[in-house]
Amino acid sequence: MSTATVAARPGAVLADLLPASRVRDAALVLGGAVLTGLAAQLSVPVPGSPVPVTGQTFAALLVGTALGARRGFLSLALYAVAGVVGVPWFAGGTSGSGAVSFGYVIGMLLASAAVGALARRGADRSPLRMAGAMILGEAIIYAVGVPYLALAADLSASQAISLGLTPFLIGDALKAALAMGVLPTAWKFVSKR
């Protein structure tokens, strides 16, 4: 099967361009977890907030989009489980489920599945639809992460929003803009081959 045929097929995600096998799927799931863990190490503290800025959310959304809902979810599940049992690849080289920011990791599981499902419907093929998918994915992460932060850190809803959402909006807009360029461009590149 040629790359152009796969690229044109409805319901395909970028990972489907590789020859299908269980080994491929296992490698993609593992690779997505590792990519997310490495991206989490790009961590910058936010003054006054227990939640740092990381590359983790961007990686999680890219993994979901590139791998599709099922493999994206499994990849983030592997990332979460390995981090809980001690692999030091959460933000700043931490592990375990005791951090007040662990809700964001749970949100990433759901977000990766959502953006993966949207990618199967072609959301990763145009800049505007890609922006919408990324914004939805970020909203899902915050919908889980901010309430978790409020409960875990004993904060009011407004405190959790000001510490766990507001400082990150500009960075999320930049991540969405980057994804708007990267994924549709990848599809254009493989469609020309």
Secondary structure, DSSP 4 states (H G I P E B T S, - for coil): --HHHHHHSTT--GGGGSPP-HHHHHHHHHHHHHHHHHHHTSEE--TT-SS-EESHHHHHHHHHHHH-HHHHHHHHHHHHHHHHTT-S-BGGGB-SS-STTHHHHHHHHHHHHHHHHHHHTTGGGSHHHHHHHHHHHHHHHHHHHHHHHHHHTT--HHHHHHHHTGGGHHHHHHHHHHHHHHHHHHHHHHHH-
